[in-house]
Amino acid sequence: MKTVGPYAIEMEGISKVFETNRTVALDRARFRVSKGAIHALVGENGAGKSTLMKILCGLERKNAGEILVDGIPKEIRSVKEAYANGIGMVNQQFHLIEDYTVLENILLGVEKTNRWGLIDRRESAKEVQKLIEMSRLELPAGRKVSELTMGQRQLVEILRILNRAVEILILDEPTSVLSPREIDWLFSIIRELRARGKTIIFISHRLDEVFELCDSITILRNGRDIAEGTLSDFDKKQVSFLMIGEPLGALNPKRSPKQCPVLLRAENLSVRDADRKTEVVRSVNMMLRGHEIAALVGVSNNGKQELVEALSGLRETSSGNIYLKDKKMTGSTPRGFRKAGIAFIPEDRVRMGASVSSSVLDNILATKYFEAPYTKRGWINRKEAGKTAESLIREYRIKGASVHAPLATLSGGNIQRVILAREISSDPSVLILCEPTWGLDHRSCDHIYERLYELAESGKAVLIVSSYLDEALRLANRIFVIYKGEIIAELENSSSLTKIAIGELMLGLGRPLSQGYEGDGSSIKAGSFDGHTS
């Protein structure tokens, strides 16, 4: 099964070894993309996808192999050289300056100048506004990135690369944090770019999206190319098998919650925004019981992020109370929440959930260093900490991880495993987890689901915040719907509950209810909610 030339990109015999932990990321891999194609690059977490693309973009140096752009051999040693060759990449981790506006981030490095060599802000702003209008996207050019949702930040990243007039656009897990409307927008833009002769490399674990969008595919496993060809030569089961090397395991059924005491309770909880001007969560009442997994769903900017940050002690409440078992937690510090038994994994793993420049050991130790047996008379016991880290690396099957290697040397999926290992190993009573499987392959998703099931089975409470409705329906015993800062529905998960019904409530179209849904889903089209929201 071969792709058909002429090729925009040819990478032959590419090898890469990370010296810090002697991990072989790529082993004589070949990757070829036809001009004007939308080409999928798929593989398990740690298969080498991101490393291969970083080499193409000048972010990593190869140890061996050759790169040809439009048939011409190239040595790409920096991002600047990649741009000079018409290659740009939108990374899985964002590279935006939070204190800069949307406009300033898109323009950074390619500002228009006047005849005196000074930045022409007016002309630059016009160019960006044209790009935003062309994209048919509602995005406030003057707003700071720190005020945007994760989905909006992803879209700014894409516009930033498009503003550099690249011919080859690489998108690494671009839909992970996008809403259905944003995904539709992105796919229409990608197809439009293909019609203009651009070449798109689409990295994703979501095979439904790959088969909907792409023309051709390359499959990597353990740093080597396993297969390539036109997408019509494959089916989803075949691609899954080639990615993993074995059939996927059977899905686990949801566990029914046992009648258990309430572990976490919010009473009349209200929360203001970062400026403390606007109430974004209003009079929320909810409870989580042991032995259950609950899900919180809602459209962006409706208060779900502010609510979970308040429940984990990261955001001040303006009124109401939070209780863990019968202990009042309102006003306690984030460490106080942690010590009491509430663990939290944020949506933004890199900025809030980890320190990628620090070692795997230090990231695992970050929430434990002040507790026995990791500290004694003010000194950190690194030997004991190292044993724990090594044990967690084995238990959570974290690929390519040395305890002393910088977290940045791991793949995005393995970074997630480190964070999950750290939080679950703290033995929390309650785990609050945002976007549990963002950017993970199928086997990694199943591994995380099993961990969450085990946690619930052991008597803990789990609250997931997921923009993937299929995930919420698969995992949760109950689903809370938040709209305009209020919990408007608490739904028992049963075979009669549908994504359309939940979607109506998320948009404020359904009737606010508790313990059930009495609509028929007819006020929005079937298929409008394809399982992913944000």
Buried (B, 14 or more C-beta within 10 A) or exposed (E): EEBEEEBBBBBBEBBBBBEEBEBBBBBEBBBBBBBBBBBBBBBBBBBBBBBBBBBBBBBBEBBEBEBBBBEEEBEBEEBEBBBEBBBBBBBBBBEBEEEBBBBBBBBBEEBBEEEEEEEBBEEBBEBBEEBBEEBEBEBEBEBBBEBBBBBBBBBBBBBBBBBBEBBBBBBBBBBBBBBBBBBEBBBEBBEEBBEEEBBBBBBBBBBEBBBEBBBBBBBBBBBBBBBBBBBEEBEEEEBBBBBBEEEBEEEEEBBEBEEBEBBBBBBEBBBBBEEEEEBBBBBBBBBBBBBBBBBBBBBBBBBBBBBBBBBBBBBEBBBBBBBBBEEEBBEBEBEEBBBBBBBBBBBBBBBEBBBBEBBBBBBBBBBBBEEEEBBEEEEBBBEBBBEBBBEBBEEBBBBBBBBEBBBBBBBBBBBBBBBBBBBBBBEBBBBBBBBBBBBBBBBBBBBBBEBBBEBBEEBBBBBBBBBBBBBBBBBBBBBBBBBBBBBBBBBBBEEEBBBBBBBBBBBEBBEEBEEEBEBEBEEBEEEBBBBBBB
